């Protein structure tokens, strides 16, 4: 199979390296200088240092109008950009006829009063001709690149796209499960980033393992409520893109979103925390959109709302915890 991965951050590079064990892969950074450096050094020194690029992987920089001719002739295109780059990349691929899947997790920022969209909503608006889906689940790029066991979920309403993703990435150390509930998979992947900030804050304040368990459990309830309101199936949230991704992102120290919470608990400003990471923490950018979508649907998400207030500087870390603990009693199943 011929696969092209568009975007050469840590996660895109890791999946390209994994797929190149059995397929012909093109990795396409947006920046021509980055592409030249990677091709010369045969590694992604900026985002995934120390991981050699297989000989079956070619690095070719392309963007804008140069992307479409590069993509044509491939069997599958993977978009490995942050959420903010998904719309423009899908626009560039219109008319290619190549099935596409995106790796980004989050909601697009709201624009001109319109609520922010999930990936499949963006795709339906800007590239309705493309058969698309998402590859998601609990995964850190460094572990996938190192060949450590990982399980992901290939989500699409199109059987052909699900099958292509399984064929492209399923292997000895990477197990791919198929799911036709794209709405549920994307919702889980988007909201868990916001909740990981809250869990990092909890751990950074030293509130204990009881508090962490409670936060993750109630966070999963928030994900499920929003997902159901958006049209997802409840069982999806007990799978890899719900419970699995939430646990990993909320507890794993490789999680950038968790690190934001830890740094805020230490007294850093949001700007200082984001700058120190050097990589995108999607939860910072999608938290407000998550809450906006929830409010439009009449869905209560108190943890996510507290994260937004914290990020906006309206609450100090200790006050955010007190606000959550001071809520009126409710039914667990409500």
VOLUM-504801 format. One record per residue (C-alpha): chain; residue number from 1; y, x, z. Coordinates in steps of 0.5 Angstrom, whole numbers, padded with zeros to 4 digits, always signed. Example, Ala and Ser with C-alpha at 12.3 -4.5 7.8 and 13.67 -1.06 7.14 Angstrom:
<pts>
A;1;-0009;+0025;+0016
A;2;-0002;+0027;+0014
</pts>
This chain:
<pts>
A;1;+0000;+0000;+0000
A;2;+0007;+0002;-0001
A;3;+0012;+0001;+0004
A;4;+0019;+0002;+0005
A;5;+0022;+0003;+0012
A;6;+0030;+0002;+0012
A;7;+0034;+0005;+0018
A;8;+0031;+0011;+0021
A;9;+0033;+0010;+0028
A;10;+0027;+0012;+0033
A;11;+0023;+0006;+0032
A;12;+0024;+0005;+0025
A;13;+0021;+0013;+0024
A;14;+0016;+0012;+0029
A;15;+0013;+0006;+0025
A;16;+0014;+0010;+0019
A;17;+0010;+0015;+0022
A;18;+0004;+0011;+0024
A;19;+0004;+0007;+0017
A;20;+0004;+0014;+0013
A;21;-0003;+0015;+0016
A;22;-0006;+0011;+0011
A;23;-0001;+0008;+0006
A;24;+0005;+0011;+0002
A;25;+0011;+0011;+0006
A;26;+0019;+0012;+0004
A;27;+0023;+0012;+0010
A;28;+0031;+0011;+0008
A;29;+0036;+0013;+0013
A;30;+0043;+0009;+0011
A;31;+0046;+0016;+0012
A;32;+0045;+0021;+0006
A;33;+0046;+0027;+0011
A;34;+0041;+0025;+0016
A;35;+0036;+0024;+0010
A;36;+0037;+0031;+0008
A;37;+0037;+0034;+0015
A;38;+0030;+0030;+0016
A;39;+0027;+0032;+0009
A;40;+0029;+0039;+0010
A;41;+0026;+0039;+0018
A;42;+0021;+0034;+0017
A;43;+0023;+0031;+0023
A;44;+0028;+0026;+0026
A;45;+0031;+0031;+0030
A;46;+0037;+0026;+0032
A;47;+0033;+0020;+0034
A;48;+0025;+0022;+0035
A;49;+0025;+0030;+0036
A;50;+0019;+0034;+0036
A;51;+0015;+0029;+0032
A;52;+0013;+0031;+0025
A;53;+0013;+0027;+0019
A;54;+0007;+0027;+0015
A;55;+0006;+0029;+0008
A;56;+0005;+0022;+0005
A;57;+0012;+0020;+0008
A;58;+0018;+0021;+0004
A;59;+0025;+0021;+0006
A;60;+0031;+0018;+0001
A;61;+0038;+0016;+0004
A;62;+0040;+0009;+0000
A;63;+0045;+0004;+0002
A;64;+0049;-0002;-0001
A;65;+0048;-0003;-0009
A;66;+0043;+0003;-0009
A;67;+0038;+0000;-0004
A;68;+0035;-0005;-0009
A;69;+0033;-0001;-0014
A;70;+0030;+0004;-0009
A;71;+0026;-0002;-0005
A;72;+0023;-0005;-0012
A;73;+0016;-0003;-0013
A;74;+0014;-0003;-0006
A;75;+0009;-0008;-0003
A;76;+0013;-0009;+0004
A;77;+0020;-0007;+0006
A;78;+0021;-0006;+0014
A;79;+0028;-0007;+0016
A;80;+0029;-0002;+0022
A;81;+0037;-0003;+0023
A;82;+0040;-0006;+0030
A;83;+0041;-0014;+0030
A;84;+0048;-0012;+0027
A;85;+0046;-0009;+0021
A;86;+0041;-0015;+0019
A;87;+0045;-0019;+0015
A;88;+0048;-0014;+0010
A;89;+0041;-0011;+0009
A;90;+0038;-0018;+0007
A;91;+0044;-0019;+0003
A;92;+0042;-0012;-0001
A;93;+0035;-0014;-0002
A;94;+0036;-0021;-0005
A;95;+0033;-0022;-0011
A;96;+0028;-0016;-0010
A;97;+0022;-0021;-0009
A;98;+0019;-0016;-0004
A;99;+0016;-0019;+0002
A;100;+0021;-0017;+0008
A;101;+0020;-0016;+0016
A;102;+0025;-0014;+0021
A;103;+0024;-0010;+0027
A;104;+0031;-0012;+0031
A;105;+0031;-0016;+0037
A;106;+0037;-0020;+0039
A;107;+0042;-0025;+0037
A;108;+0047;-0024;+0032
A;109;+0054;-0024;+0035
A;110;+0058;-0031;+0034
A;111;+0063;-0031;+0029
A;112;+0069;-0036;+0027
A;113;+0066;-0041;+0033
A;114;+0059;-0041;+0030
A;115;+0054;-0039;+0035
A;116;+0050;-0033;+0034
A;117;+0043;-0033;+0030
A;118;+0036;-0030;+0031
A;119;+0034;-0026;+0025
A;120;+0030;-0032;+0021
A;121;+0036;-0036;+0021
A;122;+0040;-0030;+0018
A;123;+0035;-0029;+0013
A;124;+0035;-0037;+0011
A;125;+0043;-0036;+0010
A;126;+0043;-0030;+0006
A;127;+0037;-0029;+0003
A;128;+0033;-0035;+0002
A;129;+0029;-0033;-0004
A;130;+0025;-0027;+0001
A;131;+0019;-0029;+0004
A;132;+0020;-0026;+0011
A;133;+0018;-0025;+0018
A;134;+0019;-0020;+0025
A;135;+0014;-0015;+0028
A;136;+0015;-0015;+0035
A;137;+0012;-0014;+0042
A;138;+0012;-0009;+0048
A;139;+0013;-0002;+0045
A;140;+0017;+0004;+0046
A;141;+0018;+0009;+0040
A;142;+0016;+0015;+0043
A;143;+0009;+0012;+0045
A;144;+0007;+0009;+0038
A;145;+0009;+0016;+0035
A;146;+0005;+0020;+0040
A;147;-0001;+0015;+0038
A;148;-0002;+0012;+0045
A;149;-0005;+0005;+0045
A;150;+0000;-0001;+0043
A;151;-0001;-0008;+0041
A;152;+0005;-0012;+0037
A;153;+0005;-0019;+0034
A;154;+0007;-0020;+0026
A;155;+0011;-0027;+0026
A;156;+0012;-0031;+0020
A;157;+0011;-0038;+0017
A;158;+0008;-0034;+0011
A;159;+0001;-0032;+0011
A;160;+0002;-0027;+0006
A;161;+0007;-0024;+0010
A;162;+0003;-0024;+0016
A;163;-0003;-0021;+0013
A;164;+0001;-0015;+0010
A;165;+0004;-0013;+0016
A;166;-0003;-0013;+0019
A;167;-0005;-0009;+0013
A;168;+0001;-0004;+0014
A;169;+0000;-0003;+0021
A;170;-0006;-0004;+0024
A;171;-0010;+0002;+0026
A;172;-0014;+0006;+0031
A;173;-0008;+0006;+0036
A;174;-0004;+0000;+0034
A;175;-0007;-0007;+0034
A;176;-0003;-0012;+0030
A;177;-0004;-0020;+0032
A;178;-0001;-0025;+0028
A;179;+0003;-0031;+0030
A;180;+0006;-0036;+0026
A;181;+0011;-0038;+0031
A;182;+0017;-0034;+0029
A;183;+0022;-0038;+0033
A;184;+0018;-0036;+0039
A;185;+0017;-0029;+0038
A;186;+0024;-0028;+0036
A;187;+0027;-0031;+0042
A;188;+0022;-0027;+0047
A;189;+0025;-0021;+0044
A;190;+0032;-0023;+0044
A;191;+0032;-0025;+0051
A;192;+0028;-0020;+0055
A;193;+0033;-0015;+0053
A;194;+0038;-0019;+0057
A;195;+0033;-0020;+0063
A;196;+0032;-0013;+0063
A;197;+0039;-0011;+0065
A;198;+0038;-0016;+0071
A;199;+0032;-0012;+0073
A;200;+0035;-0005;+0072
A;201;+0040;-0008;+0077
A;202;+0035;-0010;+0082
A;203;+0032;-0004;+0082
A;204;+0038;+0000;+0082
A;205;+0040;-0004;+0088
A;206;+0034;-0002;+0092
A;207;+0032;-0010;+0093
A;208;+0025;-0008;+0093
A;209;+0018;-0010;+0089
A;210;+0018;-0017;+0091
A;211;+0025;-0019;+0088
A;212;+0023;-0015;+0082
A;213;+0017;-0020;+0081
A;214;+0021;-0026;+0082
A;215;+0026;-0024;+0077
A;216;+0021;-0023;+0072
A;217;+0018;-0029;+0073
A;218;+0024;-0033;+0073
A;219;+0026;-0030;+0067
A;220;+0020;-0032;+0063
A;221;+0022;-0039;+0065
A;222;+0029;-0038;+0062
A;223;+0026;-0035;+0056
A;224;+0021;-0041;+0055
A;225;+0026;-0046;+0056
A;226;+0031;-0043;+0051
A;227;+0025;-0042;+0046
A;228;+0023;-0049;+0047
A;229;+0029;-0052;+0046
A;230;+0030;-0048;+0039
A;231;+0023;-0051;+0037
A;232;+0018;-0045;+0039
A;233;+0011;-0046;+0042
A;234;+0010;-0045;+0050
A;235;+0004;-0041;+0049
A;236;+0008;-0036;+0045
A;237;+0011;-0034;+0051
A;238;+0005;-0032;+0055
A;239;+0004;-0027;+0049
A;240;+0006;-0020;+0047
A;241;+0013;-0022;+0045
A;242;+0014;-0026;+0051
A;243;+0011;-0024;+0058
A;244;+0009;-0017;+0055
A;245;+0015;-0015;+0052
A;246;+0019;-0017;+0058
A;247;+0015;-0014;+0063
A;248;+0015;-0007;+0059
A;249;+0023;-0008;+0058
A;250;+0024;-0010;+0065
A;251;+0020;-0004;+0068
A;252;+0019;+0002;+0064
A;253;+0024;+0007;+0065
A;254;+0024;+0008;+0057
A;255;+0028;+0002;+0056
A;256;+0035;+0002;+0055
A;257;+0037;-0004;+0057
A;258;+0034;-0003;+0064
A;259;+0038;+0003;+0064
A;260;+0044;+0000;+0063
A;261;+0042;-0004;+0069
A;262;+0041;+0002;+0073
A;263;+0047;+0005;+0071
A;264;+0051;-0001;+0073
A;265;+0048;-0001;+0080
A;266;+0050;+0006;+0081
A;267;+0057;+0004;+0080
A;268;+0058;+0006;+0073
A;269;+0063;+0002;+0068
A;270;+0059;-0002;+0062
A;271;+0063;+0003;+0058
A;272;+0060;+0009;+0061
A;273;+0053;+0006;+0062
A;274;+0053;+0005;+0054
A;275;+0056;+0012;+0052
A;276;+0051;+0016;+0057
A;277;+0045;+0012;+0053
A;278;+0047;+0015;+0046
A;279;+0043;+0009;+0043
A;280;+0044;+0002;+0042
A;281;+0042;-0003;+0048
A;282;+0041;-0010;+0045
A;283;+0042;-0014;+0051
A;284;+0049;-0012;+0052
A;285;+0051;-0014;+0045
A;286;+0047;-0021;+0045
A;287;+0047;-0023;+0052
A;288;+0054;-0027;+0051
A;289;+0050;-0030;+0045
A;290;+0044;-0032;+0049
A;291;+0048;-0036;+0054
A;292;+0052;-0039;+0049
A;293;+0046;-0042;+0045
A;294;+0043;-0044;+0051
A;295;+0050;-0048;+0053
A;296;+0050;-0051;+0047
A;297;+0043;-0054;+0048
A;298;+0044;-0056;+0055
A;299;+0039;-0050;+0057
A;300;+0040;-0047;+0064
A;301;+0040;-0040;+0064
A;302;+0043;-0037;+0071
A;303;+0040;-0030;+0071
A;304;+0043;-0029;+0064
A;305;+0049;-0032;+0066
A;306;+0050;-0027;+0072
A;307;+0048;-0022;+0067
A;308;+0054;-0024;+0062
A;309;+0059;-0025;+0068
A;310;+0057;-0018;+0070
A;311;+0058;-0015;+0064
A;312;+0065;-0018;+0063
A;313;+0067;-0015;+0070
A;314;+0067;-0022;+0073
A;315;+0062;-0020;+0078
A;316;+0060;-0014;+0082
A;317;+0053;-0012;+0082
A;318;+0052;-0014;+0089
A;319;+0056;-0021;+0088
A;320;+0051;-0022;+0082
A;321;+0045;-0022;+0087
A;322;+0048;-0026;+0092
A;323;+0050;-0031;+0087
A;324;+0043;-0032;+0084
A;325;+0040;-0032;+0091
A;326;+0045;-0037;+0093
A;327;+0043;-0043;+0088
A;328;+0041;-0049;+0091
A;329;+0034;-0050;+0091
A;330;+0030;-0053;+0085
A;331;+0023;-0055;+0083
A;332;+0019;-0048;+0080
A;333;+0017;-0053;+0074
A;334;+0024;-0056;+0073
</pts>
